[in-house]
Amino acid sequence: MSIESFDQKMEMVKQEEDTLQYASFTNEDALELGLKIIELAKDAGQSIAVDITKHGVQVFHFMMTGTTQINNECSYYLEIEGAKTGITYNDRNLLDASIYGPYGGGFPIVVKGSGMIGIVAVSGLTSEEDHDLIVKALRSLLNK
């Protein structure tokens, strides 16, 4: 993939993160988001795991049949950036690659005016598909 392609993907992901933000985010919103992601995956015949945390507390978690514990360990932007620069997230941050991985499927939950208050993670597909599933659910719920 060319540098321009990496730059375009990184810009697209950044724009999604800047656009797909909540006015407020409750535990009920987490439930709605989690269930929407599961619905979209089921409709596509996909098997995934979903995890949503808010202020460091898990508020939603579900593993569809066919997923395993490894699907609970999941950002797409960081993965693209590492591929572009040739310096992995783990190398740049001195992290053990057997524990940490910068793979797509994690997306920040941002409340306008407050900043990032949580994260939604999907695992079970390719990094890009995990990411796209979250974005599709957020667009649907936030009408964007």
DSSP file (Angstrom, degrees, kcal/mol; ACC not computed):
  #  RESIDUE AA STRUCTURE BP1 BP2  ACC     N-H-->O    O-->H-N    N-H-->O    O-->H-N    TCO  KAPPA ALPHA  PHI   PSI    X-CA   Y-CA   Z-CA
    1    1 A M              0   0    0      0, 0.0     2,-0.0     0, 0.0     0, 0.0   0.000 360.0 360.0 360.0 138.6    0.0    0.0    0.0
    2    2 A S     >  -     0   0    0      1,-0.1     4,-2.2     4,-0.0     5,-0.2  -0.294 360.0-111.9 -76.5 161.6    1.3    3.4   -0.9
    3    3 A I  H  > S+     0   0    0      1,-0.2     4,-2.8     2,-0.2     5,-0.2   0.887 120.3  55.5 -57.3 -40.0    2.0    6.2    1.6
    4    4 A E  H  > S+     0   0    0      1,-0.2     4,-2.6     2,-0.2    -1,-0.2   0.897 106.0  50.6 -62.0 -40.1   -0.9    8.1    0.1
    5    5 A S  H  > S+     0   0    0      2,-0.2     4,-2.5     1,-0.2    -1,-0.2   0.918 111.2  47.9 -64.5 -43.1   -3.2    5.2    0.7
    6    6 A F  H  X S+     0   0    0     -4,-2.2     4,-2.8     2,-0.2     5,-0.2   0.934 112.3  49.8 -60.7 -45.5   -2.1    5.0    4.3
    7    7 A D  H  X S+     0   0    0     -4,-2.8     4,-2.4     1,-0.2    -2,-0.2   0.902 110.7  49.8 -60.8 -41.6   -2.6    8.8    4.7
    8    8 A Q  H  X S+     0   0    0     -4,-2.6     4,-2.3     2,-0.2    -1,-0.2   0.920 112.7  46.4 -63.9 -44.4   -6.1    8.6    3.2
    9    9 A K  H  X S+     0   0    0     -4,-2.5     4,-2.5     2,-0.2     5,-0.2   0.917 112.5  50.1 -64.7 -43.0   -7.1    5.7    5.5
   10   10 A M  H  X S+     0   0    0     -4,-2.8     4,-2.4     1,-0.2    -2,-0.2   0.903 111.7  48.4 -62.8 -40.7   -5.6    7.5    8.6
   11   11 A E  H  X S+     0   0    0     -4,-2.4     4,-2.5    -5,-0.2    -1,-0.2   0.899 110.7  51.5 -65.3 -40.5   -7.5   10.7    7.6
   12   12 A M  H  X S+     0   0    0     -4,-2.3     4,-2.2     2,-0.2    -2,-0.2   0.927 111.6  46.3 -62.4 -45.3  -10.7    8.7    7.2
   13   13 A V  H  X S+     0   0    0     -4,-2.5     4,-2.4     2,-0.2    -2,-0.2   0.915 112.4  50.4 -64.7 -43.1  -10.4    7.1   10.6
   14   14 A K  H  X S+     0   0    0     -4,-2.4     4,-2.0     1,-0.2    -1,-0.2   0.902 110.1  50.4 -61.0 -41.4   -9.6   10.4   12.2
   15   15 A Q  H  X S+     0   0    0     -4,-2.5     4,-1.7     2,-0.2    -1,-0.2   0.893 109.4  51.3 -64.8 -39.7  -12.7   12.0   10.6
   16   16 A E  H  X S+     0   0    0     -4,-2.2     4,-3.0     1,-0.2    -2,-0.2   0.928 110.7  48.5 -61.6 -44.5  -14.9    9.1   11.8
   17   17 A E  H  < S+     0   0    0     -4,-2.4    -1,-0.2     1,-0.2    -2,-0.2   0.855 113.2  47.7 -64.6 -34.4  -13.5    9.6   15.4
   18   18 A D  H  < S+     0   0    0     -4,-2.0    -1,-0.2    -5,-0.2    -2,-0.2   0.766 120.5  37.4 -75.9 -25.6  -14.2   13.4   15.1
   19   19 A T  H  < S+     0   0    0     -4,-1.7     2,-2.0     1,-0.2    -2,-0.2   0.853 100.6  70.2 -94.4 -41.9  -17.7   12.9   13.8
   20   20 A L  S  < S+     0   0    0     -4,-3.0    91,-0.4    -5,-0.2     2,-0.3  -0.511  71.3 135.0 -87.1  76.1  -19.1    9.9   15.6
   21   21 A Q        -     0   0    0     -2,-2.0     2,-0.2    -3,-0.1    91,-0.2  -0.919  47.8-128.1-126.0 149.0  -19.5   11.4   19.0
   22   22 A Y  B     -a  112   0A   0     89,-2.9    91,-2.9    -2,-0.3     3,-0.1  -0.583   8.8-142.0 -91.7 153.9  -22.3   11.4   21.6
   23   23 A A  S    S-     0   0    0      1,-0.4     2,-0.3    -2,-0.2    -1,-0.1   0.807  94.8 -11.0 -77.6 -34.8  -24.0   14.3   23.3
   24   24 A S        -     0   0    0     87,-0.1    -1,-0.4    88,-0.1     2,-0.4  -0.949  68.3-145.9-154.0 162.4  -24.1   12.1   26.4
   25   25 A F        +     0   0    0     -2,-0.3     2,-0.2    -3,-0.1    87,-0.1  -0.905  19.2 176.8-143.1 110.7  -23.4    8.4   26.9
   26   26 A T     >  -     0   0    0     -2,-0.4     4,-1.8     1,-0.1     5,-0.1  -0.505  47.6-102.0-102.9 172.8  -25.3    6.3   29.5
   27   27 A N  H  > S+     0   0    0      1,-0.2     4,-2.1     2,-0.2     5,-0.1   0.849 125.6  56.7 -62.8 -32.8  -25.1    2.6   30.3
   28   28 A E  H  > S+     0   0    0      2,-0.2     4,-2.5     1,-0.2    -1,-0.2   0.862 103.5  53.1 -65.6 -35.5  -28.3    2.3   28.3
   29   29 A D  H  > S+     0   0    0      2,-0.2     4,-2.6     1,-0.2    -2,-0.2   0.884 107.2  52.4 -64.0 -38.4  -26.5    3.8   25.3
   30   30 A A  H  X S+     0   0    0     -4,-1.8     4,-2.9     2,-0.2    -2,-0.2   0.920 109.6  48.5 -62.8 -43.8  -23.8    1.1   25.8
   31   31 A L  H  X S+     0   0    0     -4,-2.1     4,-2.7     2,-0.2     5,-0.2   0.937 112.0  48.9 -60.6 -47.6  -26.5   -1.6   25.7
   32   32 A E  H  X S+     0   0    0     -4,-2.5     4,-2.0     1,-0.2    -2,-0.2   0.910 113.6  46.7 -59.7 -43.9  -28.1   -0.1   22.6
   33   33 A L  H  X S+     0   0    0     -4,-2.6     4,-2.4     2,-0.2    -2,-0.2   0.934 113.0  48.7 -64.7 -47.3  -24.7    0.2   20.8
   34   34 A G  H  X S+     0   0    0     -4,-2.9     4,-2.2     1,-0.2    -2,-0.2   0.922 112.9  46.9 -59.5 -45.3  -23.7   -3.4   21.8
   35   35 A L  H  X S+     0   0    0     -4,-2.7     4,-2.5    -5,-0.2    -1,-0.2   0.855 110.5  53.3 -66.3 -35.0  -27.0   -4.8   20.7
   36   36 A K  H  X S+     0   0    0     -4,-2.0     4,-2.5    -5,-0.2    -1,-0.2   0.913 109.0  49.2 -65.2 -42.5  -26.8   -2.9   17.4
   37   37 A I  H  X S+     0   0    0     -4,-2.4     4,-2.3     2,-0.2    -2,-0.2   0.928 112.4  47.8 -62.1 -44.9  -23.3   -4.3   16.7
   38   38 A I  H  X S+     0   0    0     -4,-2.2     4,-2.9     2,-0.2     5,-0.2   0.919 110.7  51.9 -62.4 -43.7  -24.6   -7.8   17.4
   39   39 A E  H  X S+     0   0    0     -4,-2.5     4,-2.6     1,-0.2    -2,-0.2   0.929 110.8  47.4 -57.8 -46.7  -27.6   -7.3   15.2
   40   40 A L  H  X S+     0   0    0     -4,-2.5     4,-1.3     2,-0.2    -1,-0.2   0.897 112.9  48.9 -63.3 -40.8  -25.4   -6.1   12.3
   41   41 A A  H  <>S+     0   0    0     -4,-2.3     5,-3.0     2,-0.2     4,-0.4   0.935 111.7  48.8 -65.1 -45.9  -23.0   -9.0   12.7
   42   42 A K  H ><5S+     0   0    0     -4,-2.9     3,-1.6     1,-0.2    -2,-0.2   0.929 108.8  53.1 -58.5 -46.1  -25.9  -11.5   12.8
   43   43 A D  H 3<5S+     0   0    0     -4,-2.6    -1,-0.2     1,-0.3    -2,-0.2   0.815 112.2  45.8 -59.8 -30.2  -27.5  -10.1    9.7
   44   44 A A  T 3<5S-     0   0    0     -4,-1.3    -1,-0.3    -3,-0.3    -2,-0.2   0.408 115.9-114.9 -92.8   1.3  -24.1  -10.5    7.9
   45   45 A G  T < 5 +     0   0    0     -3,-1.6     2,-0.3    -4,-0.4    -3,-0.2   0.815  68.2 143.9  70.1  30.0  -23.6  -14.0    9.2
   46   46 A Q      < -     0   0    0     -5,-3.0     2,-0.5    -6,-0.1    -1,-0.2  -0.727  45.0-144.0-104.7 152.1  -20.6  -13.0   11.3
   47   47 A S        +     0   0    0     -2,-0.3     2,-0.3    78,-0.2    19,-0.1  -0.970  35.5 154.7-117.4 119.9  -19.4  -14.2   14.7
   48   48 A I        -     0   0    0     -2,-0.5    16,-2.7    19,-0.1     2,-0.4  -0.844  39.7-127.6-138.2 168.3  -17.9  -11.6   16.9
   49   49 A A  E     -CB  63 124A   0     75,-2.6    75,-2.0    -2,-0.3     2,-0.4  -0.958  24.8-162.0-116.0 142.8  -17.1  -10.5   20.5
   50   50 A V  E     +CB  62 123A   0     12,-2.9    12,-2.3    -2,-0.4     2,-0.4  -0.984  10.1 178.0-127.9 136.5  -18.1   -7.0   21.7
   51   51 A D  E     -CB  61 122A   0     71,-2.4    71,-3.1    -2,-0.4     2,-0.4  -0.995   4.0-174.1-138.9 132.3  -16.9   -5.2   24.7
   52   52 A I  E     -CB  60 121A   0      8,-2.8     7,-2.7    -2,-0.4     8,-1.5  -0.992   4.2-174.3-128.4 127.0  -17.8   -1.7   25.8
   53   53 A T  E     -CB  58 120A   0     67,-2.5    67,-1.6    -2,-0.4     2,-0.4  -0.907   7.1-166.0-118.3 150.0  -16.2    0.1   28.7
   54   54 A K  E >  S-CB  57 119A   0      3,-2.6     3,-1.7    -2,-0.4    65,-0.3  -0.983  79.1 -13.3-135.6 121.0  -17.1    3.5   30.2
   55   55 A H  T 3  S-     0   0    0     63,-3.5    64,-0.1    -2,-0.4     3,-0.1   0.878 130.8 -53.7  52.6  40.3  -14.7    5.2   32.6
   56   56 A G  T 3  S+     0   0    0     62,-0.2     2,-0.5     1,-0.2    -1,-0.3   0.494 115.7 113.7  78.8   3.8  -12.7    2.0   32.8
   57   57 A V  E <  S-C   54   0A   0     -3,-1.7    -3,-2.6     2,-0.0     2,-0.4  -0.925  70.8-121.3-112.2 129.6  -15.7   -0.1   33.8
   58   58 A Q  E     +C   53   0A   0     -2,-0.5    -5,-0.3    -5,-0.2     3,-0.1  -0.542  36.6 167.5 -68.3 122.0  -17.1   -2.8   31.6
   59   59 A V  E     +     0   0A   0     -7,-2.7     2,-0.3    -2,-0.4    -6,-0.2   0.502  65.8  23.5-114.1 -10.0  -20.7   -2.0   30.9
   60   60 A F  E     +C   52   0A   0     -8,-1.5    -8,-2.8   -30,-0.0    -1,-0.3  -0.951  60.2 162.3-155.7 136.0  -21.4   -4.4   28.0
   61   61 A H  E     +C   51   0A   0     -2,-0.3     2,-0.3   -10,-0.2   -10,-0.2  -0.939   3.8 162.5-154.6 133.5  -19.8   -7.6   26.9
   62   62 A F  E     -C   50   0A   0    -12,-2.3   -12,-2.9    -2,-0.3     2,-0.5  -0.964  18.1-161.8-152.9 135.8  -21.0  -10.4   24.6
   63   63 A M  E     -C   49   0A   0     -2,-0.3   -14,-0.2   -14,-0.2     3,-0.1  -0.971  19.7-142.5-118.2 116.5  -19.3  -13.3   22.8
   64   64 A M    >   -     0   0    0    -16,-2.7     3,-1.9    -2,-0.5   -17,-0.1  -0.352  40.1 -79.6 -71.5 156.4  -21.2  -14.8   19.9
   65   65 A T  T 3  S+     0   0    0      1,-0.3    -1,-0.1    -2,-0.1     3,-0.1  -0.329 120.2  37.1 -55.1 133.5  -21.0  -18.6   19.4
   66   66 A G  T 3  S+     0   0    0      1,-0.5    -1,-0.3    -3,-0.1     2,-0.2   0.300  93.0 107.9 102.2  -7.5  -17.8  -19.4   17.6
   67   67 A T    <   -     0   0    0     -3,-1.9    -1,-0.5   -19,-0.2     2,-0.2  -0.634  49.2-160.8 -98.1 162.3  -15.7  -16.8   19.4
   68   68 A T    >   -     0   0    0     -2,-0.2     3,-1.8    -3,-0.1     4,-0.2  -0.750  40.6 -85.3-130.8 178.4  -13.0  -17.5   22.0
   69   69 A Q  G >  S+     0   0    0      1,-0.3     3,-2.1    -2,-0.2     4,-0.2   0.811 120.7  67.9 -56.5 -32.3  -11.1  -15.6   24.7
   70   70 A I  G >  S+     0   0    0      1,-0.3     3,-1.4     2,-0.2    -1,-0.3   0.784  88.8  65.9 -62.6 -24.7   -8.6  -14.4   22.1
   71   71 A N  G <  S+     0   0    0     -3,-1.8    -1,-0.3     1,-0.3   -22,-0.2   0.593  89.5  67.6 -71.5  -8.7  -11.4  -12.3   20.6
   72   72 A N  G <  S+     0   0    0     -3,-2.1     2,-0.8    -4,-0.2    -1,-0.3   0.473  82.9  82.7 -86.6  -2.0  -11.5  -10.2   23.8
   73   73 A E    <         0   0    0     -3,-1.4    -1,-0.1    -4,-0.2    31,-0.0  -0.831 360.0 360.0-111.3  97.4   -8.0   -8.8   23.1
   74   74 A C              0   0    0     -2,-0.8    30,-0.4    32,-0.1    33,-0.2   0.302 360.0 360.0-122.5 360.0   -8.2   -5.8   20.8
   75        !              0   0    0      0, 0.0     0, 0.0     0, 0.0     0, 0.0   0.000 360.0 360.0 360.0 360.0    0.0    0.0    0.0
   76   75 A S     >        0   0    0      0, 0.0     4,-2.3     0, 0.0    29,-0.4   0.000 360.0 360.0 360.0 142.2   -6.9    0.4   17.1
   77   76 A Y  H  >  +     0   0    0     30,-0.6     4,-2.4    27,-0.3     5,-0.2   0.890 360.0  54.3 -59.4 -43.2   -7.2    0.5   13.5
   78   77 A Y  H  > S+     0   0    0      1,-0.2     4,-2.8     2,-0.2    -1,-0.2   0.921 109.5  48.7 -56.9 -45.7   -5.6    3.9   13.2
   79   78 A L  H  > S+     0   0    0      1,-0.2     4,-2.3     2,-0.2    -1,-0.2   0.863 109.7  52.2 -65.8 -35.3   -2.5    2.6   15.1
   80   79 A E  H  X S+     0   0    0     -4,-2.3     4,-2.0     2,-0.2    -1,-0.2   0.924 112.3  45.0 -64.7 -44.8   -2.3   -0.5   12.9
   81   80 A I  H  X S+     0   0    0     -4,-2.4     4,-2.5     2,-0.2    -2,-0.2   0.924 112.2  52.3 -64.4 -44.7   -2.3    1.6    9.7
   82   81 A E  H  X S+     0   0    0     -4,-2.8     4,-2.6     1,-0.2     6,-0.3   0.908 109.7  48.9 -59.0 -43.2    0.2    4.1   11.2
   83   82 A G  H  X S+     0   0    0     -4,-2.3     4,-2.2     1,-0.2     5,-0.3   0.893 111.3  49.2 -64.1 -40.3    2.6    1.2   12.1
   84   83 A A  H  < S+     0   0    0     -4,-2.0    -1,-0.2     2,-0.2    -2,-0.2   0.877 113.3  48.3 -65.9 -37.0    2.3   -0.3    8.6
   85   84 A K  H  < S+     0   0    0     -4,-2.5    -2,-0.2     1,-0.2    -1,-0.2   0.930 121.4  32.5 -68.1 -46.9    3.0    3.1    7.1
   86   85 A T  H  < S-     0   0    0     -4,-2.6    -2,-0.2     2,-0.2    -1,-0.2   0.701  98.1-128.8 -87.1 -19.7    6.0    4.0    9.2
   87   86 A G  S  < S+     0   0    0     -4,-2.2     2,-0.6    -5,-0.3    -3,-0.1   0.491  77.9 110.0  81.5   2.1    7.4    0.5    9.6
   88   87 A I        -     0   0    0     -6,-0.3    -1,-0.2    -5,-0.3    -2,-0.2  -0.945  65.7-137.4-112.6 114.0    7.5    1.1   13.4
   89   88 A T     >  -     0   0    0     -2,-0.6     4,-2.7     1,-0.1     5,-0.2  -0.247  17.9-116.8 -70.5 158.0    5.0   -1.0   15.2
   90   89 A Y  H  > S+     0   0    0      1,-0.2     4,-2.0     2,-0.2     6,-0.2   0.898 117.5  52.2 -56.0 -42.9    2.9    0.4   18.1
   91   90 A N  H  >>S+     0   0    0      2,-0.2     5,-2.5     1,-0.2     4,-0.5   0.916 110.9  45.8 -64.0 -44.1    4.5   -2.1   20.4
   92   91 A D  H >45S+     0   0    0      3,-0.2     3,-0.8     1,-0.2    -2,-0.2   0.922 113.1  49.9 -64.4 -44.2    8.1   -1.1   19.4
   93   92 A R  H 3<5S+     0   0    0     -4,-2.7    -1,-0.2     1,-0.2    -2,-0.2   0.847 121.4  34.2 -63.8 -34.2    7.3    2.6   19.6
   94   93 A N  H 3<5S-     0   0    0     -4,-2.0    -1,-0.2    -5,-0.2    -2,-0.2   0.271 107.5-119.5-107.3  10.1    5.8    2.2   23.1
   95   94 A L  T <<5 +     0   0    0     -3,-0.8     2,-0.3    -4,-0.5    -3,-0.2   0.905  59.0 156.0  53.3  48.6    8.1   -0.6   24.4
   96   95 A L      < -     0   0    0     -5,-2.5     2,-0.5    -6,-0.2    -1,-0.2  -0.819  51.4-108.0-107.8 146.0    5.2   -3.0   24.9
   97   96 A D    >>  -     0   0    0     -2,-0.3     4,-2.6     1,-0.2     3,-1.9  -0.599  22.9-150.5 -71.6 116.7    5.3   -6.7   24.9
   98   97 A A  T 34 S+     0   0    0     -2,-0.5    -1,-0.2     1,-0.3    -7,-0.0   0.680  93.5  65.2 -65.9 -17.5    3.6   -7.9   21.6
   99   98 A S  T 34 S+     0   0    0      1,-0.1    -1,-0.3     3,-0.0     3,-0.1   0.634 116.4  27.5 -78.6 -11.3    2.4  -11.1   23.3
  100   99 A I  T <4 S+     0   0    0     -3,-1.9     2,-0.4     1,-0.3    -2,-0.2   0.738 121.9  44.9-112.8 -41.5    0.2   -9.0   25.6
  101  100 A Y     <  +     0   0    0     -4,-2.6    -1,-0.3   -27,-0.1   -10,-0.1  -0.856  57.4 176.9-114.6 142.5   -0.7   -5.9   23.6
  102  101 A G        -     0   0    0     -2,-0.4     2,-1.5    -3,-0.1   -22,-0.1  -0.975  27.2-143.7-146.4 131.3   -1.7   -5.5   20.0
  103  102 A P        +     0   0    0      0, 0.0     2,-0.3     0, 0.0   -20,-0.1  -0.496  48.7 149.6 -89.5  67.5   -2.7   -2.4   18.0
  104  103 A Y        -     0   0    0     -2,-1.5     3,-0.4   -30,-0.4   -27,-0.3  -0.771  51.1 -97.5-107.4 148.1   -5.4   -4.1   15.9
  105  104 A G  S    S+     0   0    0    -29,-0.4    24,-0.1    -2,-0.3    -1,-0.1  -0.059  90.9  77.6 -54.3 158.2   -8.5   -2.7   14.5
  106  105 A G        +     0   0    0      1,-0.4    17,-2.6    23,-0.1     2,-0.4   0.274  68.3 100.8 119.6  -9.3  -11.7   -3.1   16.3
  107  106 A G  E     + D   0 122A   0     -3,-0.4   -30,-0.6    15,-0.2    -1,-0.4  -0.912  43.4 175.0-107.4 135.5  -11.3   -0.5   19.0
  108  107 A F  E     - D   0 121A   0     13,-2.5    13,-2.6    -2,-0.4     2,-0.1  -0.998  30.4-115.3-140.7 133.9  -13.1    2.8   18.7
  109  108 A P  E     - D   0 120A   0      0, 0.0     2,-0.7     0, 0.0    11,-0.3  -0.417  15.9-140.2 -71.1 140.1  -13.2    5.7   21.2
  110  109 A I  E     - D   0 119A   0      9,-2.7     8,-2.9   -57,-0.1     9,-1.2  -0.903  30.0-173.4 -96.5 113.4  -16.5    6.6   22.8
  111  110 A V  E     - D   0 117A   0     -2,-0.7   -89,-2.9   -91,-0.4     2,-0.6  -0.915  19.0-155.9-116.1 133.4  -16.4   10.4   22.9
  112  111 A V  E >>  -aD  22 116A   0      4,-2.4     3,-2.5    -2,-0.4     4,-2.3  -0.939  35.2-110.6-104.8 123.2  -18.9   12.8   24.5
  113  112 A K  T 34 S+     0   0    0    -91,-2.9   -92,-0.0    -2,-0.6    -2,-0.0  -0.265 102.9  12.7 -54.1 130.0  -18.8   16.2   23.0
  114  113 A G  T 34 S+     0   0    0      1,-0.1    -1,-0.3     0, 0.0   -91,-0.1   0.233 127.2  59.5  87.3 -14.5  -17.4   18.7   25.4
  115  114 A S  T <4 S-     0   0    0     -3,-2.5    -2,-0.2     1,-0.2     2,-0.2   0.648  92.0-141.5-115.8 -25.9  -16.1   16.0   27.8
  116  115 A G  E  <  - D   0 112A   0     -4,-2.3    -4,-2.4     2,-0.0     2,-0.3  -0.526  55.2  -6.0  93.9-164.4  -13.7   14.0   25.6
  117  116 A M  E     + D   0 111A   0     -6,-0.2    -6,-0.3    -2,-0.2     3,-0.1  -0.517  55.9 165.9 -72.8 125.1  -13.1   10.2   25.5
  118  117 A I  E     -     0   0A   0     -8,-2.9   -63,-3.5    -2,-0.3     2,-0.3   0.413  62.0 -18.4-117.6  -3.4  -15.1    8.4   28.2
  119  118 A G  E     -BD  54 110A   0     -9,-1.2    -9,-2.7   -65,-0.3     2,-0.3  -0.969  59.0-110.8-176.7-170.3  -14.8    4.9   27.0
  120  119 A I  E     -BD  53 109A   0    -67,-1.6   -67,-2.5    -2,-0.3     2,-0.5  -0.998   8.1-151.0-147.6 144.5  -14.1    2.4   24.2
  121  120 A V  E     -BD  52 108A   0    -13,-2.6   -13,-2.5    -2,-0.3     2,-0.4  -0.972  20.8-169.7-113.5 133.7  -16.1    0.0   22.1
  122  121 A A  E     -BD  51 107A   0    -71,-3.1   -71,-2.4    -2,-0.5     2,-0.4  -0.980   9.3-174.4-128.0 136.8  -14.2   -3.1   20.9
  123  122 A V  E     +B   50   0A   0    -17,-2.6     2,-0.3    -2,-0.4   -73,-0.2  -0.982   8.8 177.1-125.5 140.1  -15.2   -5.7   18.3
  124  123 A S  E     +B   49   0A   0    -75,-2.0   -75,-2.6    -2,-0.4   -53,-0.1  -0.995  45.1  71.4-143.0 147.5  -13.1   -8.8   17.5
  125  124 A G  S    S+     0   0    0      1,-0.6   -78,-0.2    -2,-0.3     2,-0.2   0.163  87.3  62.3 136.4 -15.7  -13.6  -11.8   15.2
  126  125 A L  S    S-     0   0    0      1,-0.3    -1,-0.6   -80,-0.1     2,-0.1  -0.402 100.9 -60.4-116.0-166.8  -13.2  -10.3   11.8
  127  126 A T     >  -     0   0    0     -2,-0.2     4,-2.9     1,-0.1    -1,-0.3  -0.383  57.3-104.4 -70.0 163.0  -10.4   -8.6   10.0
  128  127 A S  H  > S+     0   0    0      1,-0.2     4,-2.2     2,-0.2     5,-0.2   0.915 122.9  46.7 -54.9 -45.5   -9.1   -5.4   11.6
  129  128 A E  H  > S+     0   0    0      1,-0.2     4,-2.8     2,-0.2    -1,-0.2   0.892 112.7  49.0 -67.6 -39.1  -10.9   -3.3    9.0
  130  129 A E  H  > S+     0   0    0      2,-0.2     4,-2.2     1,-0.2    -2,-0.2   0.900 109.9  51.6 -68.0 -40.1  -14.1   -5.3    9.2
  131  130 A D  H  X S+     0   0    0     -4,-2.9     4,-1.7     2,-0.2    -2,-0.2   0.954 114.2  44.7 -56.3 -50.1  -14.1   -5.0   13.0
  132  131 A H  H  X S+     0   0    0     -4,-2.2     4,-2.4    -5,-0.2    -2,-0.2   0.929 112.3  50.8 -60.0 -48.7  -13.7   -1.2   12.7
  133  132 A D  H  X S+     0   0    0     -4,-2.8     4,-2.6     1,-0.2    -1,-0.2   0.841 106.0  55.8 -63.0 -34.2  -16.3   -0.9    9.9
  134  133 A L  H  X S+     0   0    0     -4,-2.2     4,-2.1     2,-0.2    -1,-0.2   0.917 109.4  46.3 -64.2 -43.4  -18.9   -2.8   12.0
  135  134 A I  H  X S+     0   0    0     -4,-1.7     4,-2.8     2,-0.2    -2,-0.2   0.941 113.3  49.1 -62.3 -47.5  -18.5   -0.3   14.9
  136  135 A V  H  X S+     0   0    0     -4,-2.4     4,-2.9     1,-0.2     5,-0.2   0.901 109.8  51.7 -61.0 -42.2  -18.6    2.7   12.5
  137  136 A K  H  X S+     0   0    0     -4,-2.6     4,-2.0     2,-0.2    -1,-0.2   0.914 111.9  46.6 -61.6 -43.1  -21.8    1.3   10.8
  138  137 A A  H  X S+     0   0    0     -4,-2.1     4,-2.5     2,-0.2     5,-0.2   0.928 113.6  48.0 -65.1 -45.4  -23.5    0.8   14.2
  139  138 A L  H  X S+     0   0    0     -4,-2.8     4,-3.1     1,-0.2     5,-0.2   0.921 110.6  51.1 -62.4 -44.1  -22.5    4.3   15.4
  140  139 A R  H  X>S+     0   0    0     -4,-2.9     5,-1.8    -5,-0.2     4,-0.8   0.909 111.6  48.7 -59.1 -41.5  -23.6    5.9   12.2
  141  140 A S  H  <5S+     0   0    0     -4,-2.0     3,-0.3    -5,-0.2    -2,-0.2   0.929 117.1  40.0 -64.2 -46.2  -27.0    4.2   12.5
  142  141 A L  H  <5S+     0   0    0     -4,-2.5    -2,-0.2     1,-0.2    -1,-0.2   0.845 121.9  40.9 -74.2 -34.6  -27.5    5.2   16.1
  143  142 A L  H  <5S-     0   0    0     -4,-3.1    -1,-0.2    -5,-0.2    -2,-0.2   0.420 105.5-126.2 -94.0   1.4  -26.2    8.7   15.8
  144  143 A N  T  <5       0   0    0     -4,-0.8    -3,-0.2    -3,-0.3    -4,-0.1   0.911 360.0 360.0  54.4  49.1  -27.9    9.3   12.5
  145  144 A K      <       0   0    0     -5,-1.8    -4,-0.2    -6,-0.2    -5,-0.1   0.357 360.0 360.0-125.3 360.0  -24.6   10.3   10.7
